[in-house]
Amino acid sequence: MLAIFRNSAVFVSLLGTILAGCGEPQFSEDEKAVIASLSLAKLPPLPADPTNRVADSPAAAALGATLFFDHRLSGKDEVACATCHKIDRQFQDDLPRAVAAGHNNRRTMPLAGVAWNPWFFWDGRRDSLWAQAITPLEDPVEHAGNRTAYARFMFQNFRDRYENIFGPFPSLDGLPRHASPLGTEAEKVAWASMSPEQQDAVNSVFANIGKMIAAFERSLTPPETRFDRFAKVLAAGKEPAAADDLSGDERAGLKLFIGKGQCIRCHNGPRFTDGHFHNTGVPPIAGLPADLGRETGVAKVAADPFNCLGKFRDGPDTACGELRFMVKQGPELRRAYKTPSLRGVADRPPYMHAGQFATLEEVIDHDARAPDSGDGHSELNPLILSDREKKELVAFLKTLSE
């Protein structure tokens, strides 16, 4: 047979096919389309936030950046947003659970691409980036401050810049130095002593702090990776050059990711997350309080005075579709947590909402075993993966960090 075809184009074509089958994994047209959908090139434009009228204001973003790194925005001048969201660590802290004024029960999430999220925190207990930004400020284990003190801080240190963005600063005359509806018992009593007009004045300043920090955080976008360069060339119908190509293991891991591994069911789109909540049977941490995830998150976001339907939202309530139509109850909410983005994932162990797994290998082992959830119902199905396939998946995931 070889003698018949040795000098013919048919033989050359057949030989190429054989060699390709023995080399790096190839992708079908359908697979190429899926791979293209994961590329950073497919990330849609920065979404508008009609609930925050200064979302795209350079002046607001500049002051928001200042506040993000200012340790004085805390009860004892010791904690900044950057304490846990470290600029050189993908705006997270590498800890199993965050440590600020105290010890948190959950992992710090990275911030790159956060403006594309419909919900915030692991349980989605806030529905806007600005409402998320102010939540840690009064949390006793995070910034541990109170909102009247924050209003005074803004007046004393940034009044001119604040007024250039929002207009005249509301009067703080006669206000308690420390007061909050969420603080200590003394702070709660002080807050209750304030008139509704005084409370609204402080709340408006507090909300605006969040709106400025959110304007800064909207600028944090994921960097291009080796995977993106590979996907871009593949989408153009070209063969990647050596600098843009993936290795055989990385290609095989990508095939598993979008195929047999079923990872793409939740980790889809250019940010490798569907932005929704899933119970994947991740075990709780012994000694920590019960954490029911999205089940409690929906109650908290509905009750939040700074949510989209509250009086401190800018713009019309037509922007509140997510909040109006969110699923409020059902067994699928119990111990369901938001799907994290996988961009940069290899560089930020440990993993899961409370750092339950130390390595990517442990995550893949868990997902393949698909153990029953100790509370609620896990969405995972058992999957048989060889040691080689697990290695290939890890190899691919590393291309999202390089």
C-alpha positions as CSV (number, residue, x, y, z in Angstrom):
1,M,0.0,0.0,0.0
2,L,2.8,2.5,0.9
3,A,4.5,1.8,-2.4
4,I,1.3,2.6,-4.3
5,F,0.8,6.0,-2.5
6,R,4.5,7.0,-1.8
7,N,4.7,9.7,-4.4
8,S,1.1,10.8,-4.4
9,A,-0.8,13.6,-2.7
10,V,-3.2,11.0,-1.3
11,F,-0.4,9.4,0.7
12,V,0.8,12.8,2.0
13,S,-2.7,13.6,3.2
14,L,-3.2,10.2,4.8
15,L,0.2,10.4,6.5
16,G,-0.7,13.8,7.9
17,T,-4.0,12.5,9.3
18,I,-2.2,9.6,11.0
19,L,0.4,11.8,12.5
20,A,-2.2,14.3,13.7
21,G,-4.1,11.5,15.4
22,C,-0.9,10.5,17.2
23,G,0.1,14.0,18.3
24,E,-1.7,16.9,20.0
25,P,-5.5,16.6,20.3
26,Q,-7.4,18.4,17.6
27,F,-10.8,20.2,17.9
28,S,-14.0,19.9,16.0
29,E,-15.7,23.0,14.6
30,D,-18.3,22.7,17.4
31,E,-15.5,22.6,20.0
32,K,-13.7,25.5,18.4
33,A,-16.9,27.6,18.7
34,V,-17.2,26.7,22.4
35,I,-13.5,27.5,23.0
36,A,-14.0,30.9,21.3
37,S,-16.9,31.6,23.6
38,L,-14.5,31.3,26.6
39,S,-12.0,33.7,25.2
40,L,-11.5,37.1,26.8
41,A,-12.1,38.6,23.3
42,K,-15.7,37.6,23.8
43,L,-16.1,39.5,27.1
44,P,-18.9,42.0,26.5
45,P,-18.5,45.7,27.1
46,L,-18.5,46.9,30.7
47,P,-22.1,46.7,31.8
48,A,-23.8,50.0,32.7
49,D,-24.9,50.4,36.3
50,P,-27.9,52.7,36.3
51,T,-28.2,52.4,40.0
52,N,-24.9,54.3,40.4
53,R,-24.8,57.6,38.6
54,V,-21.1,58.0,39.2
55,A,-20.2,54.4,38.1
56,D,-18.2,55.8,35.1
57,S,-17.0,59.0,36.6
58,P,-13.2,59.3,36.6
59,A,-13.3,61.6,39.6
60,A,-15.4,59.1,41.5
61,A,-13.1,56.2,40.5
62,A,-10.1,58.2,41.6
63,L,-11.5,58.9,45.1
64,G,-12.8,55.4,45.2
65,A,-9.3,54.1,44.6
66,T,-8.0,56.3,47.5
67,L,-10.7,55.0,49.8
68,F,-9.9,51.4,48.7
69,F,-6.4,51.7,50.1
70,D,-7.1,53.9,53.1
71,H,-6.8,52.2,56.4
72,R,-8.6,55.0,58.1
73,L,-11.8,53.6,56.6
74,S,-12.2,51.3,59.5
75,G,-13.0,51.3,63.2
76,K,-9.4,51.4,64.4
77,D,-7.6,52.8,61.4
78,E,-6.1,49.4,60.8
79,V,-8.1,47.8,57.9
80,A,-8.5,48.8,54.3
81,C,-10.3,47.1,51.4
82,A,-6.8,46.3,50.2
83,T,-6.1,44.4,53.4
84,C,-7.9,41.4,52.0
85,H,-8.1,42.4,48.4
86,K,-4.3,42.6,47.7
87,I,-3.3,44.3,44.5
88,D,-0.5,41.9,43.8
89,R,-2.5,38.8,44.5
90,Q,-5.5,39.2,42.1
91,F,-7.2,41.3,44.7
92,Q,-7.5,38.4,47.1
93,D,-5.4,37.2,50.1
94,D,-4.4,33.6,49.7
95,L,-6.0,32.7,53.0
96,P,-8.6,29.9,53.5
97,R,-10.7,32.5,55.3
98,A,-10.2,36.2,55.4
99,V,-8.6,38.0,58.3
100,A,-9.1,41.7,59.0
101,A,-10.5,43.2,62.2
102,G,-11.4,39.6,63.1
103,H,-11.6,36.2,61.4
104,N,-14.1,35.7,58.7
105,N,-15.9,32.4,57.9
106,R,-15.4,32.6,54.1
107,R,-12.7,33.0,51.5
108,T,-11.9,36.4,50.0
109,M,-13.0,36.5,46.3
110,P,-10.7,38.1,43.6
111,L,-12.1,41.3,42.1
112,A,-10.9,41.2,38.4
113,G,-14.1,41.3,36.3
114,V,-16.3,41.8,39.3
115,A,-18.4,44.5,37.5
116,W,-19.9,41.8,35.3
117,N,-21.5,40.0,38.3
118,P,-25.3,40.1,38.8
119,W,-24.8,39.2,42.5
120,F,-22.1,39.7,45.1
121,F,-20.5,37.7,47.9
122,W,-20.5,33.9,47.9
123,D,-24.2,33.9,48.8
124,G,-25.3,36.8,46.6
125,R,-26.5,38.8,49.6
126,R,-25.9,42.1,47.7
127,D,-27.2,43.0,44.3
128,S,-24.9,45.8,43.2
129,L,-21.2,46.4,43.4
130,W,-21.6,49.6,45.4
131,A,-23.9,47.9,48.0
132,Q,-21.3,45.2,48.3
133,A,-18.5,47.7,48.8
134,I,-20.1,49.2,52.0
135,T,-21.1,45.9,53.6
136,P,-17.7,45.1,55.0
137,L,-17.3,48.6,56.5
138,E,-19.6,47.8,59.4
139,D,-18.9,44.1,59.7
140,P,-17.3,43.5,63.1
141,V,-14.8,41.0,61.7
142,E,-13.9,43.1,58.6
143,H,-13.6,47.0,58.9
144,A,-15.6,47.1,62.2
145,G,-16.6,50.8,61.8
146,N,-20.0,52.6,61.9
147,R,-21.6,54.8,59.3
148,T,-21.8,58.1,61.2
149,A,-18.1,57.9,61.8
150,Y,-17.6,57.2,58.1
151,A,-19.7,60.3,57.2
152,R,-17.6,62.5,59.5
153,F,-14.4,61.0,58.0
154,M,-15.5,61.9,54.5
155,F,-16.4,65.4,55.6
156,Q,-13.1,66.0,57.4
157,N,-10.8,64.5,54.8
158,F,-12.5,64.6,51.4
159,R,-15.3,67.2,51.5
160,D,-14.1,69.1,48.4
161,R,-13.6,66.1,46.3
162,Y,-16.9,64.6,47.5
163,E,-18.8,67.8,46.7
164,N,-17.3,68.0,43.2
165,I,-18.8,64.5,42.6
166,F,-22.1,64.5,44.4
167,G,-22.9,68.1,45.3
168,P,-23.3,69.7,48.7
169,F,-22.4,67.6,51.7
170,P,-25.4,67.1,54.0
171,S,-25.3,68.6,57.5
172,L,-23.8,66.5,60.2
173,D,-24.7,68.9,63.0
174,G,-26.0,67.3,66.1
175,L,-25.2,63.7,65.1
176,P,-23.7,61.1,67.5
177,R,-20.1,60.4,66.8
178,H,-20.7,56.7,66.6
179,A,-24.1,55.4,65.4
180,S,-25.3,52.6,63.2
181,P,-28.3,50.3,63.0
182,L,-25.9,47.3,62.7
183,G,-23.3,48.2,65.3
184,T,-22.8,47.7,69.0
185,E,-25.8,48.1,71.4
186,A,-24.6,51.7,72.1
187,E,-24.4,52.5,68.4
188,K,-27.8,51.1,67.8
189,V,-29.3,53.2,70.6
190,A,-27.5,56.3,69.2
191,W,-28.9,55.5,65.7
192,A,-32.4,55.2,67.0
193,S,-32.1,58.6,68.6
194,M,-31.5,60.3,65.3
195,S,-34.4,61.7,63.2
196,P,-35.3,60.0,59.9
197,E,-33.8,63.0,58.0
198,Q,-30.5,62.6,59.9
199,Q,-30.4,58.9,59.2
200,D,-31.1,59.5,55.5
201,A,-28.3,62.1,55.3
202,V,-25.8,59.6,56.8
203,N,-27.1,56.8,54.7
204,S,-26.7,58.8,51.5
205,V,-23.1,59.6,52.3
206,F,-22.5,55.9,53.2
207,A,-24.1,54.7,49.9
208,N,-21.9,57.2,48.0
209,I,-18.8,55.8,49.6
210,G,-19.8,52.5,48.1
211,K,-20.5,54.1,44.7
212,M,-17.1,55.6,44.5
213,I,-15.3,52.4,45.5
214,A,-17.5,50.6,42.9
215,A,-16.4,53.1,40.3
216,F,-12.8,52.1,41.0
217,E,-13.5,48.4,41.1
218,R,-15.2,48.6,37.7
219,S,-11.7,49.3,36.3
220,L,-10.4,45.9,37.4
221,T,-10.5,43.5,34.4
222,P,-8.9,40.1,33.9
223,P,-5.6,40.0,31.9
224,E,-5.1,38.1,28.7
225,T,-3.7,34.6,29.2
226,R,-2.0,31.9,27.2
227,F,-5.5,30.3,26.7
228,D,-6.8,33.5,25.3
229,R,-4.0,33.8,22.8
230,F,-4.6,30.2,21.7
231,A,-8.3,30.7,21.4
232,K,-7.9,33.8,19.4
233,V,-5.7,32.1,16.8
234,L,-8.0,29.0,16.7
235,A,-11.1,31.2,16.2
236,A,-9.3,32.9,13.2
237,G,-8.9,29.4,11.6
238,K,-5.1,29.5,11.9
239,E,-2.6,27.1,13.4
240,P,-1.1,28.6,16.5
241,A,2.6,29.5,16.5
242,A,4.7,27.9,19.1
243,A,4.4,30.9,21.4
244,D,0.6,30.8,21.3
245,D,0.1,27.1,21.3
246,L,-1.0,24.8,24.1
247,S,0.9,21.6,24.9
248,G,-0.6,18.2,24.3
249,D,-1.7,17.9,27.9
250,E,-3.1,21.4,27.9
251,R,-5.1,20.7,24.8
252,A,-6.4,17.4,26.2
253,G,-7.4,19.2,29.4
254,L,-9.3,21.8,27.4
255,K,-11.1,19.0,25.6
256,L,-12.0,17.4,28.9
257,F,-13.1,20.8,30.3
258,I,-15.6,21.5,27.6
259,G,-16.6,17.8,27.1
260,K,-16.4,14.8,29.3
261,G,-15.5,16.7,32.5
262,Q,-18.6,18.9,32.2
263,C,-16.8,21.8,33.9
264,I,-18.3,24.2,31.4
265,R,-21.8,23.6,32.8
266,C,-21.0,26.2,35.5
267,H,-17.6,27.6,34.4
268,N,-18.7,29.1,31.1
269,G,-18.3,32.4,29.3
270,P,-15.2,34.6,29.1
271,R,-14.9,34.8,32.9
272,F,-15.4,31.1,33.3
273,T,-18.4,31.5,35.6
274,D,-22.2,31.5,35.1
275,G,-22.6,33.9,38.0
276,H,-25.1,31.6,39.6
277,F,-25.3,29.5,42.8
278,H,-24.7,25.7,43.0
279,N,-24.5,23.1,45.7
280,T,-21.5,20.9,44.8
281,G,-21.4,18.9,48.1
282,V,-18.4,20.9,49.5
283,P,-18.1,19.9,53.1
284,P,-18.5,22.4,55.9
285,I,-15.5,23.4,58.1
286,A,-15.7,21.8,61.6
287,G,-16.1,24.4,64.3
288,L,-17.6,27.1,62.1
289,P,-21.3,28.2,62.4
290,A,-23.7,26.6,60.0
291,D,-23.5,28.2,56.6
292,L,-26.5,27.7,54.3
293,G,-25.2,29.8,51.4
294,R,-27.8,31.2,48.9
295,E,-30.7,30.2,51.2
296,T,-29.8,32.9,53.6
297,G,-28.3,35.2,50.9
298,V,-31.7,35.8,49.3
299,A,-33.3,36.9,52.6
300,K,-30.4,39.3,53.3
301,V,-30.4,40.9,49.8
302,A,-34.2,41.3,50.0
303,A,-33.9,43.1,53.4
304,D,-30.9,45.3,52.5
305,P,-31.9,49.0,52.6
306,F,-29.3,49.6,50.0
307,N,-30.6,47.1,47.4
308,C,-31.9,48.1,44.0
309,L,-35.4,48.7,45.2
310,G,-34.2,51.0,48.1
311,K,-34.2,54.8,48.2
312,F,-30.5,55.1,47.8
313,R,-30.5,53.6,44.3
314,D,-29.9,56.1,41.4
315,G,-32.0,55.8,38.3
316,P,-35.4,54.0,37.8
317,D,-36.4,50.7,39.3
318,T,-36.6,49.2,35.9
319,A,-32.9,48.3,36.6
320,C,-34.0,45.9,39.3
321,G,-35.0,42.9,37.3
322,E,-32.5,40.5,39.0
323,L,-33.9,41.4,42.4
324,R,-37.5,41.4,41.4
325,F,-37.4,38.0,39.8
326,M,-34.8,36.1,41.9
327,V,-35.6,32.7,43.1
328,K,-36.5,33.2,46.8
329,Q,-37.0,29.7,48.0
330,G,-36.5,26.1,47.1
331,P,-34.2,23.2,48.1
332,E,-31.7,24.2,45.4
333,L,-30.7,27.2,47.4
334,R,-29.5,25.4,50.5
335,R,-25.6,25.4,50.7
336,A,-25.4,26.8,47.2
337,Y,-22.6,29.2,46.5
338,K,-21.6,31.4,43.7
339,T,-19.5,29.9,40.9
340,P,-16.1,31.5,41.2
341,S,-14.3,32.7,38.1
342,L,-11.4,30.3,37.1
343,R,-9.3,33.1,35.6
344,G,-6.0,33.1,37.5
345,V,-7.2,30.1,39.4
346,A,-3.9,28.2,39.6
347,D,-2.3,31.1,41.5
348,R,-4.8,31.4,44.3
349,P,-5.1,28.3,46.4
350,P,-6.9,27.2,48.6
351,Y,-10.3,26.7,47.0
352,M,-14.0,26.8,47.6
353,H,-16.0,29.2,49.8
354,A,-14.1,28.4,53.0
355,G,-10.8,27.1,51.6
356,Q,-11.8,23.5,52.0
357,F,-9.4,22.2,49.3
358,A,-5.6,23.0,49.2
359,T,-5.0,22.2,45.6
360,L,-6.6,22.0,42.2
361,E,-6.1,18.2,42.3
362,E,-8.2,18.0,45.4
363,V,-10.9,20.1,43.7
364,I,-11.0,17.8,40.7
365,D,-11.0,14.7,42.9
366,H,-14.0,16.0,44.8
367,D,-15.9,17.0,41.7
368,A,-15.3,13.6,40.1
369,R,-16.4,11.7,43.2
370,A,-19.5,14.0,43.5
371,P,-20.2,13.1,47.2
372,D,-23.6,13.7,48.6
373,S,-24.1,17.1,50.2
374,G,-24.3,17.0,54.0
375,D,-27.1,19.5,53.7
376,G,-29.2,20.1,50.6
377,H,-28.7,18.4,47.3
378,S,-25.4,18.3,45.3
379,E,-25.8,19.0,41.6
380,L,-22.7,17.0,40.7
381,N,-22.8,13.6,39.1
382,P,-20.0,11.1,39.6
383,L,-17.4,11.0,36.8
384,I,-14.7,8.5,36.1
385,L,-11.4,10.3,35.3
386,S,-8.1,8.6,35.0
387,D,-5.0,10.0,36.8
388,R,-3.8,11.1,33.3
389,E,-7.0,13.0,32.6
390,K,-6.9,14.7,36.0
391,K,-3.3,15.8,35.2
392,E,-4.5,17.1,31.9
393,L,-7.3,19.2,33.4
394,V,-4.9,20.8,35.9
395,A,-2.5,21.5,33.0
396,F,-5.3,23.3,31.1
397,L,-6.4,25.3,34.2
398,K,-2.8,26.6,34.6
399,T,-3.1,28.3,31.1
400,L,-5.7,30.6,32.7
401,S,-3.0,32.0,35.0
402,E,-0.2,32.6,32.5
